[in-house]
Amino acid sequence: MANCYDVEKAIRTRKAIRRFKPDPIPDEILFRILEAGRLSPSSKNSQPWHFIIIKDKAKLSELSKMTYTGDFLSEAPVAIAVILENAKLETDGARAIQNMTLVAWKYGIGTVWITNFWDKAKQVLGVPMTGNFKLLTVMPFGYVPESERPKGRKKRKPLSKIVHFEKFGSPWEFSSSRQ
Ligand SMILES: Cc1cc2nc3c(=O)[nH]c(=O)nc-3n(C[C@H](O)[C@H](O)[C@H](O)COP(=O)(O)O)c2cc1C
């Protein structure tokens, strides 16, 4: 399989992808992405997640109009909705989302976490409307077009601004050529 990245390289190069090639993603790859979600750690191993695969263009288009930060969702060949059931911590879902994102990236597939879905999106997906079911995101997945390939370094704060040694405010004296 193409684009086999190691973990560090995947973390370094991954970026939010909001444009996609129209090519379908084979179910075998979709399976691997979902497996990465399933195998994620969660508090007390509660595994509060459900994943809904969405390929229907009309549904993707309808969902894309139910958030103001993800109209590009309709352009993806497939999306995965992440729903948490009785989750104590939303961070459990975040672990699954990150794992799925990194495995997708390994196969040249990009995604982004889209937030701000109206409650109505749950209804479109057939998710129980009760408060114990939370729609965390609908993630679009698609092969990354040439124009979206990662270029340059990520815009991130340097470690020197966020790492402290022994106590808050005390710098860690380490210099790396990487920073
Ligand atoms: C919890 C979370 C919510 C996000 N929500 C959205 C969103 O609604 N729409 C969007 O286009 N990007 C969204 N993003 C993507 C971020 O804007 C993006 O990850 C960030 O700017 C860093 O860029 P990078 O992912 O390319 O490194 C979200 C990311 C996270 C982690």
Ligand as a Chemical Component Dictionary entry (heavy atoms), coordinates in Angstrom:
data_LIG
# 
_chem_comp.id                   LIG 
_chem_comp.type                 NON-POLYMER 
_chem_comp.pdbx_formal_charge   0 
_chem_comp.three_letter_code    LIG 
# 
loop_
_chem_comp_atom.comp_id 
_chem_comp_atom.atom_id 
_chem_comp_atom.alt_atom_id 
_chem_comp_atom.type_symbol 
_chem_comp_atom.charge 
_chem_comp_atom.model_Cartn_x 
_chem_comp_atom.model_Cartn_y 
_chem_comp_atom.model_Cartn_z 
_chem_comp_atom.pdbx_ordinal 
LIG C1  C1  C 0 -11.815 19.744 18.296 1  
LIG C2  C2  C 0 -11.578 20.319 16.911 2  
LIG C3  C3  C 0 -12.611 20.938 16.256 3  
LIG C4  C4  C 0 -12.426 21.445 14.959 4  
LIG N1  N1  N 0 -13.498 21.970 14.285 5  
LIG C5  C5  C 0 -13.327 22.351 12.991 6  
LIG C6  C6  C 0 -14.460 22.772 12.232 7  
LIG O1  O1  O 0 -15.593 22.798 12.696 8  
LIG N2  N2  N 0 -14.254 23.136 10.940 9  
LIG C7  C7  C 0 -12.992 23.118 10.370 10 
LIG O2  O2  O 0 -12.880 23.457 9.183  11 
LIG N3  N3  N 0 -11.905 22.722 11.070 12 
LIG C8  C8  C 0 -12.049 22.331 12.359 13 
LIG N4  N4  N 0 -10.952 21.873 13.083 14 
LIG C9  C9  C 0 -9.612  21.870 12.458 15 
LIG C10 C10 C 0 -8.655  22.897 13.067 16 
LIG O3  O3  O 0 -8.992  24.196 12.657 17 
LIG C11 C11 C 0 -7.214  22.536 12.640 18 
LIG O4  O4  O 0 -6.918  21.246 13.083 19 
LIG C12 C12 C 0 -6.193  23.527 13.224 20 
LIG O5  O5  O 0 -6.353  24.795 12.632 21 
LIG C13 C13 C 0 -4.750  23.091 13.001 22 
LIG O6  O6  O 0 -4.495  22.872 11.634 23 
LIG P1  P1  P 0 -3.966  21.466 11.110 24 
LIG O7  O7  O 0 -4.989  20.422 11.514 25 
LIG O8  O8  O 0 -3.894  21.615 9.604  26 
LIG O9  O9  O 0 -2.641  21.184 11.723 27 
LIG C14 C14 C 0 -11.144 21.365 14.350 28 
LIG C15 C15 C 0 -10.098 20.744 15.041 29 
LIG C16 C16 C 0 -10.307 20.214 16.294 30 
LIG C17 C17 C 0 -9.168  19.496 16.987 31 
# 
loop_
_chem_comp_bond.comp_id 
_chem_comp_bond.atom_id_1 
_chem_comp_bond.atom_id_2 
_chem_comp_bond.value_order 
_chem_comp_bond.pdbx_ordinal 
LIG C1  C2  SING 1  
LIG C2  C3  SING 2  
LIG C2  C16 DOUB 3  
LIG C3  C4  DOUB 4  
LIG C4  N1  SING 5  
LIG C4  C14 SING 6  
LIG N1  C5  DOUB 7  
LIG C5  C6  SING 8  
LIG C5  C8  SING 9  
LIG C6  O1  DOUB 10 
LIG C6  N2  SING 11 
LIG N2  C7  SING 12 
LIG C7  O2  DOUB 13 
LIG C7  N3  SING 14 
LIG N3  C8  DOUB 15 
LIG C8  N4  SING 16 
LIG N4  C9  SING 17 
LIG N4  C14 SING 18 
LIG C9  C10 SING 19 
LIG C10 O3  SING 20 
LIG C10 C11 SING 21 
LIG C11 O4  SING 22 
LIG C11 C12 SING 23 
LIG C12 O5  SING 24 
LIG C12 C13 SING 25 
LIG C13 O6  SING 26 
LIG O6  P1  SING 27 
LIG P1  O7  DOUB 28 
LIG P1  O8  SING 29 
LIG P1  O9  SING 30 
LIG C14 C15 DOUB 31 
LIG C15 C16 SING 32 
LIG C16 C17 SING 33 
# 
